[in-house]
């Protein structure tokens, strides 16, 4: 389940808190915000915001007068396309007073708050209830999808020349951003959090995913260093002779085997070397 929260920079603090609340669901959910995209160093010309919105299952726009006034025409068109897609859900949060009644994509969506007030008009208890209602609504969607997956196991799609992204659960949001950057450069990616379904044998499917990959990107952090899953994935790739690209997301010690490889430093959000990684991947694909 991919969730994208789009917003004007003035709402960075509010959105960061909202994203934290959603992540507490402790399910297979990745939450990307416009703040994440900005801090990733993405170029506006890359249209990462639109790409992220297109790939999201749930889209949460924070509606303000500035947000509506500054939305490019191309984004406006995407809102309507998204609102007509039966597989997508839009939950606009009416943050402050904005002329949104003429926006059919908002009118036809389930908005928060639901009492015709704006979010900033509410007191703290009322605001907390709105956030809880939104999170509970998302949780209900997740529960419904989980039941469907139990009934209909999904077979994994095999893709040649793909890149396997290995990460621990706490680094899932960064992994999703990384995937977007790579796919923007026509690099197909495999991530277990989006392809493994309930009822599938995780080891068999991951073995297949890695075996079908040209390389494995191992996202390293203190949590990943402790993760048996991450260790299993890069160790399996090592044994198969598959190229490994360690990425240092948050500073940690590396396994002795990984220490022999040159890792790429992604600890600084502003100077993350996405293009260098793309270049190195393209070198092995060619």
N, C-alpha and C positions, 0 to 999 in steps of 0.2 A: 504494500500500500504506500503510494507516494503522495505526499501532501505539500502543496506550495502555497506559502503566504506571501502575497504581493502587497506592497505598501509604499508610502512616501517616507523619505528618510526621517521626517519628524516623529514617526511612530516606531523608530528602531527599538526603544526600550520596551514599549508595550508588546511589540511582536516577539522580542526575545523571551519575555515572560510567558507569552502565549505558547510559543514553541516548546518551552520547557514543560508546560502543563500537558501538552499533547503527548510528548515523549514518555511521560510517566505511565502511559497505558501499558508499557512493557510488552509490546507486540511487535510484529515485523512491520514497523512503520518508519519511513524516512521523512523528515520534515526539512524542507528547504525554504529559506526566506530570501527576500530581496537583499537584505543585509548580507547574507551569506554570499550571494552572487557578487555584490560590490566588493566584499573583502577578499574574494577569490582572485581579484585582479582582472576579471573578465572585461574585454573591450565591449563598449556599447554596440559596435558594429557586428559583434558576434551574435547579437540577438539571443543571448543566453536566457533572458527573462521569458521570451516567447517560447523557446525550446523547452524550458522547465515547465511552463504552464501546459504546453501540449502533452507532456509526458506524465502529468500529475493525474491522480485518480480523484483527489479532492482539491479544489482551488478555493482559497480563502482570501479575498481581496479586502483590504481595510479601506472602507469608503470614507473619503474626506473630500472637501471642495477642491483642494490642491490635487488630489489623486485623479479626480475626474477631469479637471482642467488640463492636466499635463499628460494624459494618456494619449500616445500617438494613435493615428488612425489605424495602423496595422494592429495595434493591441486591441483597439475597439472591435475590430472585425473578429479577432480571436475570441473575445468574450462571447460573442453571439454564436460562433461555431461551437464553443465549449458548452454553452447553455442548451444547445440542441442535441448534444451527444448523450445518449441514454446511459453510457458507461461512465460518465463523468458527473461529479456533483460540485455545485458552487454554493458556498456558505458566506455571503457578504456580511461583514460586520460594519454596521452604520456607526462610524466612530464619532463624527460630529456633523453639524448641520451642513448638508450638501444637497444640491438639486438633482436627486437621482431618480425621481418618479418618471422621467422620460426615458430612462434606460430599461428597456424591456428585459434585458438579460438579468438585471437586478430584481425587477418587479416579479418575475416568474420564479425566482429562487427563494429558498428559505433563509430569511435574514435574521440576524442577531444584533440588538435585542428584538424581541417580537412584539413589544408593546407600543410601537410607534414613537418611542423615545430614542435619542442618540445615546451612545455608550457614555460619553462624557457628562451627560445630564444625570446619570444615575449615581447614587451614593456607593460607597465601597462595597457594602454587602450585596447590593443589587448587581454591581459589576462582577463580583465574584460568582454570583449565581448565573449570570450570562455565560461566563467562561465555562463553568461547570456543565451547563446545558449543552454548549457546543461540544465539549470533550465527550460527554455522555452520548451525544448523537453520533459522533465519529466512532465511538466504541461499539455502538449498536450495528453500524455498517460493517465493522471489522468482524463482529460475531456472526453476522449473517453470511459474510464471505467465507469464514472458516467452516461453517456448516456445509456450504456448497462444495468446498474443496474436499471435505470428507466423503461426500457422495460421489464426486467426479474427480478421481486422481488425474493429474495432468502429466503427460510425458514431456520430458525436456527436449528442447530443440537443439540439434547438433549443428554447430556453425564452425566451419574451418577458418583458420587464420584469425581466430578471435583472441582477445586478451582476457585472462582470468584475473579478477580483482579480489584479493584475499584481505579480509578485514574483520575486526571484532565488532560486536554489536554497538559498542559505544562510539565507534568511528564511522557508523553507517551514513551519517549526513555528509561527511567529507567524501566518502566513497561514492556517493550519488553525484556530488558536484564533479568529482574527478571523471566519472563515467560520462557526464554531459560534455565536459571539455574534450574527451577523446572521441566521442561519437560525432561531435561537431567537426572533427578532423577525419571523419570517415573510418574510424577505428571501432570495430565491433567489440563489445565487452560482455563478459559473463559474470554475473554476481549472484551468489546463492540466495540472498535475501529476496530476490524477485522471481527466481525460477524454481526453487524447491518448494513443493507443496506437501501438505499433510498426507502422510501415508507412504511417501516415497522413502527409499533407503538413501539417507543423506550421503553415506560414504561412497556408494556405487555411483550416484549421480555426480558428486564432486569429482570422483576419479575420472568419470567420462568427460566432465567439463574441462578439467585440467589437461587431459590427454588430447582434447580437440583444440587446445590453445597453443599459440606460438610463444607466448610468454606469460608469466605470472607476476603481477604487481603485488608485493607484500607491503601493506600499509602498517607501519610499526609505531607503536605507542606503548606506554607501560602496561595498558590493559591487553594489547595484542601480544606483548611479550609473554604474558601469563596464559594466553588462550591456547588450549589444546587444539582447537579447530584450525587456527591460523598456522600453528606449528605443523600440524598434519598436512595442510595444503601446500606450503612451500617445500616441506620435506619430500612430499610425494612428487612434486615437480622436479626437485633436485635429482631424485632417483630416476626419473624419466629422461633426464638430460634436457629439460625445458628451461629456457632462459628465465632468470628471476631478476626483477627490478625492485630492490628494497626502497621504500619511501619512508623517510623519517618525518612523521606527522607531529609527534610530541617526543621530546628527547627521552631516550631509554637505552639501556645496554642491549646489544644484539647477541643472538646465539653465535657461538664461535664459527659456525659454518657461514652465516650471513656476514660476519665481520670480514670475510675474505672478499666480499663483493663491495663495490663502491655504491653507497646509498645516495639517494637524491634528497636534499634538505628542503622539506616543505614546512618547516617549523614557523617561518615568517609568512604570515598571510599575504602580505603586500608583495613579496618577491618570490612567490612560489614558481618554480621553473616548469610550468606546464608545457611550454613550447619545446624545451629541451627534451622532455619526456616523449613528446610526440615524435620528435626527430629520431630519437634512439629506437622507438618502436618501429618506425618506418624503415629504419636501416635493416632490422631483422626480417621485416615483411618483404623487403626487396631482395 
